Amino acid sequence: MSKNPYEQFPHIVADEITLRKIVVSDLDSLFEIYSNEKLFQYSPVMLKKNKDTVANMIGHFERDFNKRKEIFLGICLNSEPNNIVGVAEIFDYSHDVNMITIGYRLNDRFWGKGIATKTVKAMTDYFFNDIGINRIQAFVMPENIKSQNVLQRNSFVKEGIIRQGFVWKGQGVVDLILYSLLKSDTSE
């Protein structure tokens, strides 16, 4: 039996990282992420050049959770729990299908350290084991090889390319690769 992922705000602790609620004191770290052009090259989310805009987003994260629309979690290293190094995104929960879509964005200063891979692993463990989700999926632009590698390292299956099937802000109509992981894929 699965639980609704919006019943309780997630706080996910793994070996080296924690995914936690984003709070007002995270503004500087969050602005560093959302104002970095490198992080939005393959993203439907637009770059934010104004710190006030990012400050407003923090309140919207709480609102969107309460509306059961999406969940944004700060990715922190356990050695620095007050410093967000990235953002984990959780959205498009379907109770009927028992699936959820994930995304992630990491400050480029922390690329190449396995943090995104550990983040996806922490999210999949949480959704399969604590919430009882059956299917987790992610959409990736074909050009975003690093993100595809993160998903593949977590045993996600490449289902195929959705050709010119989505409009992403700032990108126009795009092709996206759909990756998924089923609970049964993780069973021994």
C-alpha positions in Angstrom: 0.0 0.0 0.0 1.4 3.4 -1.0 1.2 6.6 1.0 0.6 10.0 -0.6 4.0 11.7 -0.9 2.3 15.0 0.1 1.2 13.7 3.5 4.4 14.7 5.2 7.2 17.0 3.9 10.1 14.7 3.1 13.4 14.8 5.0 15.7 12.2 3.5 19.0 11.3 5.1 21.4 9.1 3.2 25.1 8.2 3.8 26.7 11.5 2.5 23.7 13.7 1.7 20.5 15.0 3.1 17.5 16.2 1.1 15.6 18.7 3.2 13.1 21.5 3.2 14.4 24.8 1.7 14.2 27.7 4.1 14.7 31.4 4.0 18.3 31.1 5.3 19.1 29.1 2.1 18.6 32.2 -0.1 22.2 32.8 -1.0 22.9 29.1 -1.9 19.7 29.0 -3.8 20.4 32.2 -5.7 23.8 30.8 -6.7 22.1 27.8 -8.2 19.2 29.6 -9.9 21.3 32.4 -11.4 23.9 30.1 -13.0 23.4 29.8 -16.7 25.2 26.4 -16.9 22.5 24.8 -14.8 19.7 25.8 -17.1 21.1 24.8 -20.5 18.9 21.6 -20.5 16.1 22.7 -18.3 12.4 23.9 -18.6 13.0 26.3 -15.7 14.2 29.8 -16.5 17.3 31.4 -15.0 16.7 33.8 -12.2 18.8 37.0 -12.2 17.0 38.7 -9.3 17.6 37.6 -5.7 14.1 38.8 -4.7 12.6 36.5 -7.3 14.5 33.6 -5.7 13.4 34.7 -2.2 9.8 34.5 -3.4 10.4 31.0 -4.7 11.1 29.7 -1.2 7.6 30.7 -0.2 6.2 29.1 -3.4 7.9 25.8 -2.5 5.8 25.6 0.6 2.7 26.6 -1.2 3.2 24.1 -4.0 3.7 21.3 -1.5 0.5 22.3 0.3 -1.3 22.3 -3.0 0.1 18.8 -3.7 1.6 20.1 -6.9 5.4 19.6 -6.5 8.1 19.2 -3.9 11.4 21.0 -3.9 14.2 19.8 -1.6 17.5 21.2 -0.9 20.4 18.8 -1.5 23.0 19.2 1.3 26.2 17.4 2.1 26.0 15.9 5.6 29.2 17.6 6.4 27.6 21.0 5.7 23.8 20.6 6.5 23.1 24.3 6.3 24.5 24.7 2.7 22.4 23.7 -0.2 24.5 22.4 -3.1 21.5 21.5 -5.3 17.8 21.1 -5.6 15.8 17.9 -6.0 12.4 18.2 -7.7 9.5 15.9 -7.3 6.3 16.4 -9.3 3.5 14.8 -11.4 2.5 12.3 -8.7 -0.2 10.0 -10.0 -2.1 8.0 -7.4 -3.9 5.9 -10.0 -0.6 4.8 -11.7 1.4 5.1 -8.4 4.2 7.0 -10.1 6.1 10.2 -9.6 8.5 12.2 -11.7 11.9 13.5 -10.4 14.4 16.1 -11.4 17.6 17.5 -9.9 19.9 20.4 -10.4 23.3 20.7 -8.8 25.6 23.7 -8.3 28.3 23.2 -10.9 31.0 23.6 -8.2 29.8 20.2 -7.0 29.7 18.4 -10.4 31.7 15.2 -10.8 31.6 14.2 -7.1 28.8 11.7 -7.4 26.3 13.9 -5.5 23.6 13.8 -8.2 23.9 10.0 -8.4 23.6 9.8 -4.6 20.6 12.2 -4.7 18.7 10.1 -7.2 19.5 7.0 -5.1 18.2 8.7 -2.0 15.0 9.7 -3.8 14.4 6.3 -5.2 15.0 4.5 -1.9 12.6 6.9 -0.2 9.9 6.6 -2.7 10.1 2.9 -3.1 10.6 1.9 0.5 9.0 4.7 2.6 6.2 5.9 0.3 5.5 2.7 -1.7 5.7 4.3 -5.1 5.8 1.7 -8.0 7.3 3.8 -10.8 9.7 6.7 -10.8 10.4 8.6 -14.0 12.6 11.4 -15.3 12.8 13.3 -18.5 16.1 14.4 -20.0 17.1 16.3 -23.1 19.2 14.1 -25.4 22.1 16.5 -25.2 22.3 16.2 -21.4 24.6 13.3 -21.3 25.7 13.9 -17.6 22.1 13.6 -16.4 21.5 10.5 -18.5 24.6 8.9 -16.9 23.2 9.8 -13.4 20.0 7.9 -14.2 21.8 5.0 -15.8 24.1 4.6 -12.7 20.8 4.3 -10.7 19.5 1.5 -13.0 16.9 3.6 -14.7 15.7 2.2 -18.0 15.7 4.3 -21.1 12.2 3.9 -22.5 12.7 6.0 -25.6 12.6 9.5 -27.0 9.5 11.6 -27.0 10.1 13.5 -30.2 9.0 17.2 -30.2 6.6 16.4 -27.4 7.1 19.1 -24.8 7.5 22.8 -24.7 10.2 23.9 -22.3 10.4 27.6 -21.4 13.4 29.2 -23.1 13.9 26.0 -25.2 10.8 25.9 -27.3 9.5 22.5 -28.5 12.0 19.8 -27.4 12.8 16.1 -27.7 13.0 14.4 -24.3 14.3 11.0 -23.3 12.0 9.2 -20.9 13.8 7.1 -18.2 12.0 5.0 -15.6 12.7 2.7 -12.7 10.1 0.3 -11.3 10.0 -1.0 -7.8 10.3 -4.5 -9.3 13.5 -3.4 -11.0 15.2 -3.0 -7.6 14.1 -6.3 -6.1 16.7 -9.0 -5.6 
